[in-house]
């Protein structure tokens, strides 16, 4: 007899019962049951430790591991970056995006691509739409009266929409903060031409003398009136060449932009400074814009593409806009379609008569969102450094939450097994803590959870996302660093990512604030001495709360902690038994992918050591202060008058031997004519003699030719004037070899200046005096170039650093420069020589 359709066999039923029994007893099995996802090996180790915490066998547990993944957007979601639009799937660690204030923020982690995820189409009232993962986080406001912002997942917001609840609103982002660019046509001139210019030539028609006067000022102080057919409107050209097609006339420059007979905003103009974008905006509004008596501003055009570009420009300036359309009428006849973009801003126009009417509108600072299922798609998520964890997405530049490292399944499992107990969970912000509480609560209310624990439940007396109770009197309390938890005590304390990122970790005041809060507030919320504490996070700094707890334990004044340290690439004595260099989660983050992240220019040595390897580098060695170095914040180095290169060579390339290294320095005069020094390049490697000899030859010919696998064509202007080689070990042999190759190198005997520490002390006055510069990396120049940052880290760690080769080359070069008398401490007058010919200068150095 055939079994009925849908019947469950005895074997299937028995297997399901075993799964449920395992899920009730073990955390890893519970996670697999309620989430439907397999638990990888490294997470099983963490689950075992957390089970021991729940059983009272472990009282103090630290967990540090690299970033994981969670909330995602579709791969083709447009993301604004300082370099222009990028697709979500193109972003990599080290790239820059914008936070909700418009400030560039670095991407510190990128998840693998998640295949066939349930997704929703998220559409703003202005018509922009993106595809978001069902579990993607959004910071939204849903209350009309109170300005309260909370974190919701896409699925939750869709469910509330279906239930007819108030629609969610996201904030309008701030104006993008970008550096100024060079344009061949001033943005205001371009905006006026796009509005009132003749499409095939650089002619304007206007009746506003303020516009005419400003165009005259920006284009060389001259206008040529073509005609004045009626009223006060005149047709004219601007600039010393009129409208004629000369090499530098406005028509020629507009043609180079590709806008003649094709009116549009060139892409490059969307990425100028805020003031440049306002100039372009004002040019468009002064010519084709209006401002009503009520203060609402509108831009009108018959070009749909230009209207859409205007909305994109408005979004980049932190403005919310909307577009409507209708028939374009002239003398009672329709001539196509008319598009009007409306918005509020007191800075809507440059023209005084329009600007006087313009105003801001408080209720216009939010965007309403609509959600609808969109099937399945591949998604990816990123994590950014911004303290808010928000980044902008879509052409409307919607602020959206990035993924964050969480562990919400353990609290759900713990509070179900011990429903009479209370758990206090903390993160670096209250908003983030509340979002964790919401995830835990939703998990406990899920169908999968209730199958396992049908008698468990959430009390209806208190159900806020950040504070709720179980039916048995226990509960969950979310708090944040700096917040008071007076009056509450917990049977379990959990702290997840108490430091928000590298910026907070580098701030001594932020670390001190966290440590004070941990000792005085968080730690005192234990119900007793045996109350377990679990800390989860990333090791950013040796002086963070993990480091301070480590130090207390080493000093014998603190408690004993169990630790799980899981680097992305295994080190020796790995807790999982991995081979050295093996990836932590190879199914999602392959070794090749991690190595690619490590080698990216945006992944600094400190970022890799802390974020990925959970091993923050030494902050300072006590002799050289990193604040003494100045940063060169420009794409190109200054014009140098002398270049000196120093080499410290090693005997062999054995694994335990020292590195061979070099640094190249340029001497230049600052704005006061005082000589300064800038780091031009550095190289470091553990190589055999033939490779070392070849590298010295190449760098002594062009100091940028530092990639052995990819040589470049030497540039004569980058040839060092002097090459110093430490005349020890194999240095003397190298000097003779270079001479045979036509390169004159000078031996340097460091012993006459004392030991390494003594030599460093002899040159620190130059650094402390602000005479030494390190190159910063664009586009915002808020960090050093990778080679400069690695050099700086070795300097500030000296003499505690494992390697001191770069420091040795720096002292060689600086001692030689100081001995020449060319660069000295400005507090020691009459020591420096300024008026010497190039040939004498080279000889003197």
C-alpha positions in Angstrom: 0.0 0.0 0.0 1.4 3.4 -1.0 2.1 6.0 1.7 -0.1 9.1 1.5 1.5 12.2 0.1 3.3 14.2 2.8 3.5 11.3 5.2 6.5 11.3 7.5 8.5 8.0 7.8 9.5 6.7 11.1 13.1 7.3 10.3 12.4 11.0 9.5 10.4 11.5 12.7 13.2 9.9 14.8 15.8 12.1 13.1 13.7 15.2 13.8 13.3 14.2 17.5 17.0 13.7 17.8 17.7 17.2 16.2 15.3 18.8 18.7 16.8 17.1 21.6 20.3 18.2 20.6 19.1 21.7 20.0 17.7 22.0 23.5 20.9 20.8 25.0 23.6 22.2 22.9 24.1 25.8 21.6 25.6 24.9 18.2 22.7 22.5 17.5 20.3 25.2 18.6 21.7 27.8 16.2 21.5 25.3 13.3 17.9 24.5 14.2 16.5 28.1 14.5 18.6 29.6 11.7 18.8 26.8 9.3 22.5 27.5 8.7 25.4 25.2 9.5 27.8 26.2 12.3 31.4 26.3 11.2 34.3 24.7 13.1 35.5 27.9 14.8 32.0 28.8 15.9 31.6 25.4 17.5 34.6 26.1 19.7 33.0 29.4 20.8 29.7 27.6 21.5 31.4 25.0 23.7 33.0 27.8 25.8 29.7 29.6 26.1 28.0 26.4 27.2 30.6 26.2 30.0 29.8 29.9 30.9 26.1 29.0 31.1 26.9 26.0 33.3 29.0 28.1 35.7 32.3 26.4 34.8 33.8 29.5 33.2 33.5 32.9 35.1 35.4 35.2 32.7 35.6 34.7 28.9 37.2 36.9 26.3 36.5 36.2 22.6 38.4 38.1 19.9 38.1 37.2 16.2 38.0 38.9 12.8 34.8 40.5 11.4 32.1 38.2 10.1 29.0 39.1 8.1 25.3 39.7 8.4 23.3 42.4 6.6 23.6 42.8 2.9 22.6 44.7 -0.2 22.4 43.4 -3.8 25.7 43.4 -5.7 24.6 46.0 -8.2 23.5 48.6 -5.6 25.1 51.9 -6.5 27.3 53.3 -3.6 28.7 56.8 -3.6 32.5 56.9 -2.9 35.0 59.8 -3.0 36.1 58.4 -6.4 32.6 58.3 -7.9 29.9 55.7 -8.0 30.8 52.0 -7.3 28.7 48.9 -7.2 28.2 47.3 -3.8 29.9 44.1 -5.1 33.0 46.0 -6.2 33.8 47.4 -2.7 36.8 46.0 -0.9 38.4 46.5 2.5 40.3 49.8 2.5 37.9 51.5 0.1 36.1 54.7 1.2 32.4 55.3 1.3 30.4 58.1 3.0 28.7 58.0 6.4 25.3 59.7 7.1 27.0 63.1 7.6 28.6 62.9 4.2 32.1 62.3 5.7 34.3 59.7 4.0 34.6 56.5 6.1 36.8 53.5 5.4 35.4 50.0 4.7 37.1 47.7 7.2 35.5 44.4 6.2 33.6 42.9 3.3 31.6 39.7 3.5 31.6 36.9 0.9 28.8 36.9 -1.6 25.7 35.3 -0.2 23.8 33.3 -2.8 20.1 33.3 -3.4 19.1 35.3 -0.4 15.5 36.5 0.1 15.4 40.2 -0.8 13.1 43.2 -0.8 12.9 46.2 -3.1 13.2 49.3 -1.0 11.8 52.4 -2.7 11.9 56.0 -1.5 9.1 58.5 -2.2 11.4 60.2 -4.7 11.5 57.0 -6.8 14.9 55.7 -6.0 15.0 52.0 -5.2 17.6 49.4 -4.1 17.5 45.7 -3.4 18.2 44.8 0.2 18.6 41.5 2.0 15.7 40.5 4.3 18.1 40.8 7.3 19.6 44.1 6.3 19.5 46.7 9.1 18.0 50.2 8.7 18.2 53.1 11.2 14.6 54.5 10.9 12.2 56.8 12.7 8.6 55.5 13.0 7.2 57.8 15.7 5.6 61.1 14.6 5.9 62.9 17.9 9.3 61.7 19.3 12.6 62.0 17.4 13.5 58.4 18.2 15.7 56.3 15.8 15.8 52.5 16.0 17.4 49.7 14.1 15.0 47.4 12.2 15.6 44.6 9.7 14.1 44.8 6.2 11.7 41.9 6.9 10.5 43.6 10.1 9.7 46.8 8.3 7.9 45.0 5.6 5.8 43.2 8.2 4.9 46.4 9.9 3.9 47.9 6.5 1.6 45.0 5.8 0.0 45.4 9.2 -0.8 49.0 8.2 1.6 50.6 10.8 3.2 54.0 10.3 5.7 54.0 7.4 9.4 54.1 8.2 11.5 57.2 7.5 15.2 57.4 7.1 17.2 60.6 7.6 18.4 62.7 4.7 22.2 62.5 4.5 24.6 65.4 5.0 26.4 67.0 2.1 29.3 64.9 0.8 32.6 66.2 2.1 35.1 66.1 -0.9 38.3 68.0 -1.8 38.2 70.7 -4.4 38.8 69.8 -8.0 40.2 71.7 -11.0 37.7 72.4 -13.7 38.2 73.9 -17.1 34.8 75.6 -16.8 33.8 77.2 -13.5 30.8 75.2 -12.0 28.6 78.4 -11.8 29.3 79.2 -15.4 28.5 75.7 -16.4 25.2 75.8 -14.4 24.1 79.0 -16.0 24.9 77.7 -19.5 23.0 74.5 -18.9 20.0 76.7 -17.8 20.1 79.7 -20.1 22.8 78.9 -22.6 22.5 78.2 -26.3 23.0 74.5 -26.8 25.5 74.7 -29.7 27.7 77.7 -28.6 28.8 79.6 -25.5 26.0 82.2 -25.7 23.6 83.2 -22.8 20.2 84.9 -22.7 19.4 86.5 -19.4 17.7 89.5 -17.9 19.4 89.4 -14.5 22.3 91.8 -14.2 23.6 89.9 -11.1 24.1 86.8 -13.3 25.7 88.8 -16.1 28.1 90.5 -13.6 29.1 87.2 -12.0 29.7 85.6 -15.4 31.8 88.5 -16.4 33.9 88.2 -13.2 34.4 84.5 -13.6 35.2 84.6 -17.4 37.8 87.3 -17.7 35.9 90.6 -17.1 34.3 91.1 -20.4 30.9 90.5 -22.1 29.8 91.0 -25.7 26.2 91.8 -26.2 24.8 90.0 -29.3 21.2 91.4 -29.2 18.5 92.6 -27.0 15.3 91.6 -28.8 12.7 92.7 -26.3 12.3 93.8 -22.7 15.5 93.6 -20.6 16.6 90.1 -21.7 19.9 90.2 -23.6 21.9 87.6 -25.5 25.6 87.8 -24.9 28.9 86.0 -24.7 31.5 86.3 -21.9 35.3 86.2 -21.8 38.1 87.9 -23.6 37.5 85.9 -26.8 33.8 86.3 -27.1 32.1 83.3 -28.7 34.8 82.6 -31.3 36.2 79.1 -31.5 39.6 79.8 -30.1 41.8 77.4 -28.0 40.8 78.7 -24.6 37.4 80.3 -25.3 34.3 79.1 -23.5 32.9 77.3 -26.5 36.0 75.2 -26.9 36.1 74.3 -23.2 32.4 73.3 -23.3 33.1 71.2 -26.3 35.9 69.4 -24.3 33.4 68.7 -21.6 31.2 67.0 -24.2 28.1 69.2 -23.5 27.8 71.1 -26.8 24.5 70.0 -28.4 24.2 67.5 -25.4 23.3 69.5 -22.3 24.0 67.4 -19.2 26.1 67.6 -16.0 29.5 65.9 -16.6 30.1 63.1 -14.1 33.2 64.8 -12.7 31.2 67.8 -11.5 29.3 65.6 -9.0 32.5 65.0 -7.1 33.9 68.5 -6.6 34.0 70.2 -3.2 30.8 71.1 -1.4 31.3 74.8 -2.5 31.9 73.8 -6.1 28.7 71.7 -6.2 26.8 74.6 -4.6 28.2 76.9 -7.4 26.9 74.5 -10.1 23.5 74.2 -8.2 23.2 78.0 -8.0 24.0 78.4 -11.7 21.1 76.0 -12.5 18.7 77.6 -10.0 19.5 81.2 -10.9 18.7 80.5 -14.6 16.0 77.9 -14.6 14.8 77.9 -11.0 12.0 79.7 -9.0 11.3 80.2 -5.3 7.7 80.6 -4.2 6.5 83.1 -1.6 6.2 80.1 0.8 9.9 79.3 0.4 9.7 76.2 -1.8 12.3 76.1 -4.5 11.9 74.4 -7.9 14.1 73.7 -10.9 12.3 73.4 -14.3 13.5 71.8 -17.5 12.2 69.9 -20.5 15.1 67.4 -20.2 14.3 64.4 -18.1 18.0 63.4 -17.8 18.9 66.9 -16.6 16.1 66.8 -14.1 17.3 63.5 -12.7 20.9 64.8 -12.6 19.7 67.8 -10.7 18.1 65.5 -8.1 21.3 63.6 -7.8 23.3 66.9 -7.3 20.7 67.9 -4.7 21.2 64.6 -2.8 25.0 65.2 -2.8 24.3 68.5 -1.0 22.2 66.9 1.7 18.8 68.0 0.1 15.6 66.0 -0.3 13.9 66.6 -3.6 10.9 65.4 -5.5 9.9 65.5 -9.2 6.7 66.0 -11.0 5.9 66.4 -14.7 3.3 67.9 -17.0 2.9 69.3 -20.6 5.3 72.0 -21.6 3.1 74.7 -23.0 4.1 77.7 -25.2 1.6 80.1 -26.7 -1.2 77.6 -26.0 0.6 74.7 -27.7 2.3 71.7 -26.1 6.0 71.3 -26.8 7.0 68.1 -25.1 7.0 67.4 -21.3 8.0 69.7 -18.5 9.8 68.4 -15.4 9.9 70.2 -12.1 12.2 69.3 -9.2 11.0 70.8 -5.9 12.9 71.1 -2.6 13.5 73.3 0.4 16.8 75.0 1.2 17.6 78.5 2.4 20.7 78.3 0.2 18.7 77.5 -2.9 20.0 80.3 -5.1 22.8 82.9 -5.5 20.5 85.6 -6.9 19.4 87.9 -4.0 15.7 88.0 -5.1 15.5 84.2 -5.1 17.6 83.6 -2.0 15.6 86.0 0.1 12.5 83.8 -0.3 14.2 80.4 0.2 13.9 78.6 3.5 14.5 75.3 5.1 11.7 73.0 6.1 12.1 70.7 9.1 9.5 68.1 8.0 11.4 67.8 4.7 14.5 66.2 6.2 13.3 62.6 6.0 12.6 60.1 3.3 9.7 57.7 3.5 10.4 54.1 2.4 8.2 51.4 0.9 9.1 47.7 1.0 8.0 44.9 -1.4 9.2 41.3 -1.8 11.6 40.9 -4.8 12.4 37.2 -4.8 16.0 36.1 -4.2 19.3 37.6 -5.2 23.0 37.4 -4.4 24.0 39.9 -1.7 27.1 41.2 0.1 27.6 43.3 3.2 30.3 45.7 4.3 31.5 47.0 7.7 32.7 50.6 8.0 34.7 52.6 10.6 32.0 55.3 11.1 30.9 55.4 14.8 27.3 55.3 13.7 27.9 52.2 11.5 25.9 54.0 8.7 26.9 54.4 5.1 25.1 55.9 2.1 23.6 53.8 -0.7 21.6 54.5 -3.9 21.4 57.7 -6.0 19.2 59.3 -3.3 22.1 58.5 -0.9 20.0 56.7 1.8 21.8 56.2 5.1 21.8 52.4 5.8 23.3 50.3 8.6 26.4 48.1 7.9 26.8 44.6 9.2 28.1 44.2 12.8 29.6 41.3 14.7 26.9 39.9 16.9 26.0 36.8 18.9 22.3 37.0 19.5 21.6 33.3 19.5 23.5 32.6 22.8 21.3 35.1 24.9 18.1 33.5 23.4 19.3 30.0 24.2 20.6 31.0 27.7 17.4 32.9 28.7 15.3 30.0 27.6 17.3 27.4 29.6 17.5 29.8 32.6 14.4 31.9 32.2 14.5 33.2 35.8 17.9 34.9 35.3 18.7 38.3 34.0 21.2 39.2 31.3 22.8 42.6 30.8 24.3 43.2 27.3 26.3 46.2 26.3 27.8 47.7 23.2 29.3 51.1 22.3 26.0 52.8 21.5 22.5 52.4 22.9 21.0 52.2 19.4 23.1 49.2 18.6 22.4 47.5 21.9 18.7 47.9 21.4 19.0 46.3 18.0 20.7 43.3 19.5 17.9 43.0 22.1 15.4 43.1 19.2 17.2 40.2 17.5 17.2 38.1 20.7 13.6 38.8 21.4 12.5 38.0 17.8 14.5 34.7 17.9 12.7 33.6 21.1 9.4 34.4 19.5 10.2 32.5 16.2 8.3 29.4 15.3 11.6 27.3 15.3 12.4 28.4 18.8 8.8 27.7 20.1 9.0 24.2 18.6 12.0 23.5 20.8 10.7 25.4 23.9 6.9 25.6 23.7 6.6 26.8 27.3 9.0 29.7 27.0 7.8 33.2 26.2 8.1 36.9 26.5 6.1 38.8 29.2 3.7 41.4 27.9 4.4 43.7 30.8 7.7 44.9 29.3 8.5 44.3 25.7 10.7 47.2 24.5 13.5 46.1 22.1 16.2 47.1 24.7 14.5 45.8 27.8 12.1 43.0 28.1 11.2 40.1 30.5 10.6 36.4 30.3 7.5 34.7 31.7 9.5 33.5 34.7 10.8 36.9 35.8 14.2 36.9 34.1 15.0 39.3 31.3 17.2 41.2 28.9 18.6 44.7 29.5 20.5 46.5 26.8 22.9 49.2 27.7 25.9 51.1 26.3 29.3 52.5 27.2 28.8 55.6 29.3 25.1 54.7 30.2 24.1 54.1 33.7 22.7 50.7 34.7 22.0 51.7 38.3 19.3 49.6 40.0 19.8 46.5 37.9 21.9 43.5 38.4 22.6 40.6 36.1 23.2 36.9 36.4 25.3 37.2 33.2 27.1 40.3 31.8 28.0 40.5 28.1 30.0 43.2 26.3 30.1 43.1 22.5 32.4 45.6 20.6 32.6 48.1 23.4 35.0 50.1 21.2 33.4 51.4 18.1 36.5 51.2 15.9 40.0 52.4 15.2 39.2 56.1 15.9 37.9 55.4 19.3 40.8 52.9 20.0 43.4 55.6 19.1 41.8 58.1 21.4 43.2 57.9 24.9 40.2 59.7 26.3 37.8 57.2 24.7 39.8 54.3 26.1 39.9 55.9 29.5 36.1 56.6 29.4 35.4 52.9 28.5 37.7 51.6 31.2 36.2 53.9 33.9 32.7 52.8 32.8 33.6 49.2 32.8 35.0 49.3 36.3 32.5 51.7 38.0 29.3 50.8 36.2 29.3 47.6 34.2 31.4 45.4 36.5 29.5 46.5 39.6 26.2 45.1 38.1 27.2 41.5 39.0 24.8 39.8 41.4 27.8 38.1 43.0 31.4 37.2 42.7 30.5 34.2 40.6 28.5 36.2 38.0 30.0 35.3 34.6 31.3 38.0 32.2 31.7 37.5 28.5 33.6 40.1 26.4 33.5 39.9 22.6 35.3 42.2 20.2 38.2 43.1 18.0 41.6 43.9 19.5 42.4 47.5 18.2 45.0 48.7 20.7 47.3 47.3 23.4 45.7 49.8 25.8 42.1 48.8 25.2 40.0 47.1 27.8 41.2 43.6 26.7 44.8 44.8 27.1 44.2 46.4 30.5 42.5 43.2 31.8 45.4 41.2 30.5 47.9 43.5 32.3 46.0 43.2 35.6 46.1 39.5 35.4 49.8 39.5 34.6 50.4 41.8 37.5 48.5 39.6 39.9 45.9 42.3 40.7 43.2 41.1 38.3 41.0 38.1 37.7 41.8 35.0 35.6 40.3 35.0 32.2 39.6 32.3 29.7 40.5 33.4 26.1 39.5 32.5 22.6 41.8 34.2 20.1 41.0 33.3 16.5 43.1 35.1 13.9 42.0 35.1 10.2 45.2 33.3 9.2 46.4 30.8 11.8 49.6 31.4 13.8 51.6 28.9 15.7 49.7 26.9 18.5 46.4 27.7 16.9 43.4 26.8 19.2 41.7 25.0 16.4 44.8 23.0 15.5 45.1 24.8 12.1 48.3 24.8 10.1 50.2 28.2 10.1 48.6 30.4 7.5 45.4 28.3 7.2 42.2 30.4 6.9 39.7 30.6 9.8 36.6 30.0 7.7 37.9 28.9 4.3 34.4 28.2 2.9 33.6 31.9 3.2 37.0 33.7 3.5 39.6 31.8 1.6 43.3 32.2 2.3 43.8 33.7 -1.2 41.1 36.2 -0.5 42.5 37.2 2.9 46.0 37.6 1.4 44.5 39.8 -1.2 43.0 42.0 1.5 46.3 42.0 3.4 48.2 43.3 0.3 45.7 46.0 -0.6 47.1 49.5 -0.3 44.2 50.4 2.1 45.0 47.6 4.5 47.6 49.0 6.8 49.9 46.8 9.0 48.0 48.0 12.1 44.6 47.2 10.5 45.7 43.7 9.5 47.3 42.9 12.9 44.4 44.1 14.9 41.2 43.7 12.8 42.2 40.4 11.2 44.9 38.8 13.4 43.7 40.1 16.8 47.2 41.1 17.7 47.5 44.9 18.0 50.9 46.2 17.5 53.0 48.1 20.1 51.8 51.7 20.3 55.1 53.3 21.3 58.7 52.4 22.3 59.3 55.6 24.3 61.9 57.4 22.2 60.1 58.6 19.1 56.7 60.2 19.4 54.5 59.6 16.3 53.0 63.1 16.7 56.4 64.6 15.9 56.2 63.6 12.3 54.4 66.0 9.9 52.1 64.8 7.2 52.5 65.8 3.6 48.8 66.2 2.4 49.2 66.4 -1.3 49.2 63.9 -4.2 52.8 64.8 -5.3 55.8 65.3 -3.1 57.5 68.7 -2.8 60.2 69.7 -5.2 63.3 68.3 -3.6 66.8 69.8 -4.0 68.7 66.7 -2.8 67.9 63.0 -2.5 69.7 60.6 -0.1 69.2 56.8 0.1 70.4 54.6 3.0 70.8 50.8 3.1 71.0 48.4 6.0 71.8 44.9 4.5 71.5 41.5 6.1 73.8 38.5 5.5 71.3 35.8 4.5 67.6 35.3 3.6 67.1 32.6 6.3 63.8 32.7 8.1 65.3 33.9 11.4 67.7 36.4 9.9 67.3 40.1 9.8 65.8 42.0 6.9 67.6 44.1 4.4 66.0 47.5 4.2 66.3 51.0 2.7 64.7 54.4 3.0 65.0 57.3 0.5 64.7 60.9 1.8 64.4 64.2 -0.1 65.5 67.6 1.2 63.3 70.5 0.3 62.7 74.1 1.4 59.4 75.0 3.1 57.5 78.2 2.6 60.0 80.0 4.8 63.0 78.7 2.9 64.0 76.4 5.7 65.2 72.9 4.7 63.0 70.0 5.6 63.1 66.2 4.9 60.4 64.0 3.5 60.3 60.2 3.1 60.1 59.4 -0.6 60.1 55.6 -0.6 61.1 52.6 1.5 61.8 48.9 0.8 62.3 45.9 3.1 62.8 42.2 2.4 64.5 39.0 3.5 66.3 38.1 0.2 69.4 36.4 -1.0 72.5 38.2 -2.3 71.6 38.3 -6.1 68.2 39.7 -5.4 69.5 42.2 -2.9 72.2 43.4 -5.3 69.7 43.9 -8.1 67.3 45.7 -5.8 70.0 48.2 -4.7 70.9 48.8 -8.3 67.3 49.5 -9.3 66.5 51.7 -6.3 69.8 53.6 -6.7 68.7 54.4 -10.2 65.0 55.2 -9.5 63.8 55.2 -5.8 60.3 54.2 -6.9 61.4 51.0 -8.6 60.7 48.9 -5.5 58.8 45.9 -6.9 61.3 43.1 -7.9 58.7 41.3 -10.0 57.5 44.4 -11.9 60.4 46.7 -12.8 59.7 50.1 -14.2 61.4 52.4 -16.7 63.8 54.6 -14.6 63.1 58.3 -14.3 66.2 60.4 -14.2 64.7 62.9 -11.7 64.2 60.1 -9.2 67.8 59.0 -9.1 69.3 59.5 -5.5 72.2 62.0 -5.3 73.9 59.9 -2.6 73.6 56.2 -1.7 74.7 55.2 1.8 75.5 51.6 2.7 76.2 50.5 6.2 79.9 49.3 6.0 79.3 46.2 8.0 78.3 42.5 7.3 78.1 42.3 3.5 77.8 46.1 3.0 81.4 46.6 2.0 81.1 43.9 -0.7 78.0 45.5 -1.9 79.7 48.9 -2.3 82.4 47.3 -4.6 79.7 45.4 -6.6 77.8 48.6 -7.1 80.9 50.4 -8.3 81.4 47.8 -11.0 77.8 48.4 -12.0 78.5 52.2 -12.3 76.8 53.2 -9.1 78.9 55.1 -6.6 77.8 54.1 -3.0 79.3 55.6 0.1 80.2 53.4 3.1 78.8 54.5 6.5 80.3 53.4 9.8 77.6 53.7 12.5 79.8 52.6 15.4 81.4 56.0 15.9 78.0 57.4 16.8 77.4 54.7 19.5 74.8 51.9 19.7 71.4 51.9 17.9 69.6 53.7 20.7 72.3 56.4 21.0 72.2 57.0 17.2 68.4 57.4 17.3 68.6 59.9 20.2 71.1 62.0 18.1 68.5 62.6 15.3 65.2 62.8 17.3 65.7 66.6 17.6 65.0 66.9 13.9 61.8 64.9 14.1 60.7 66.6 17.3 61.4 70.0 15.7 58.9 69.3 13.0 61.4 69.0 10.1 60.5 65.5 9.0 57.5 64.7 6.8 55.7 61.5 5.8 53.4 61.3 2.7 49.6 61.0 3.3 47.3 59.0 1.0 44.4 60.5 -0.9 41.7 61.3 -1.6 41.1 62.9 1.8 44.6 62.6 3.2 43.5 61.4 6.6 45.9 58.5 6.7 49.5 57.8 5.7 50.5 56.0 2.6 51.0 52.3 3.4 54.8 52.3 3.2 54.9 55.4 5.4 52.6 54.0 8.0 54.6 50.8 8.2 57.8 52.9 8.6 56.1 55.0 11.3 54.9 52.0 13.3 58.5 50.6 13.4 59.8 54.1 14.6 57.3 54.5 17.4 57.9 50.9 18.6 61.6 51.4 18.7 63.5 49.9 20.6 60.7 47.4 21.5 60.0 46.5 17.8 61.0 43.1 16.6 62.7 44.7 13.6 64.7 48.0 13.6 66.1 48.0 10.1 64.1 51.0 8.8 65.0 53.0 11.9 68.7 52.2 11.2 68.5 53.5 7.7 66.7 56.7 8.9 69.5 57.4 11.5 72.2 56.9 8.8 70.5 59.3 6.5 69.8 61.9 9.1 73.2 61.7 10.7 74.8 62.3 7.3 72.4 65.2 6.6 73.1 66.8 10.0 76.8 66.4 9.6 76.6 68.4 6.3 75.0 71.4 8.1 72.2 71.5 5.6 69.3 70.5 7.9 69.4 71.3 11.6 67.1 72.1 14.5 65.6 75.6 14.0 66.2 76.2 17.6 70.0 76.2 16.8 70.5 79.3 14.6 73.2 79.8 12.0 73.8 76.1 11.5 72.1 75.7 8.2 73.5 76.6 4.7 71.1 77.8 2.1 73.1 79.5 -0.7 75.1 76.7 -2.2 75.2 75.5 -5.8 74.0 72.1 -6.7 77.4 70.6 -7.4 78.8 72.0 -4.1 75.7 70.7 -2.3 76.2 67.2 -3.6 79.8 67.2 -2.6 79.0 68.6 0.8 76.4 66.0 1.5 
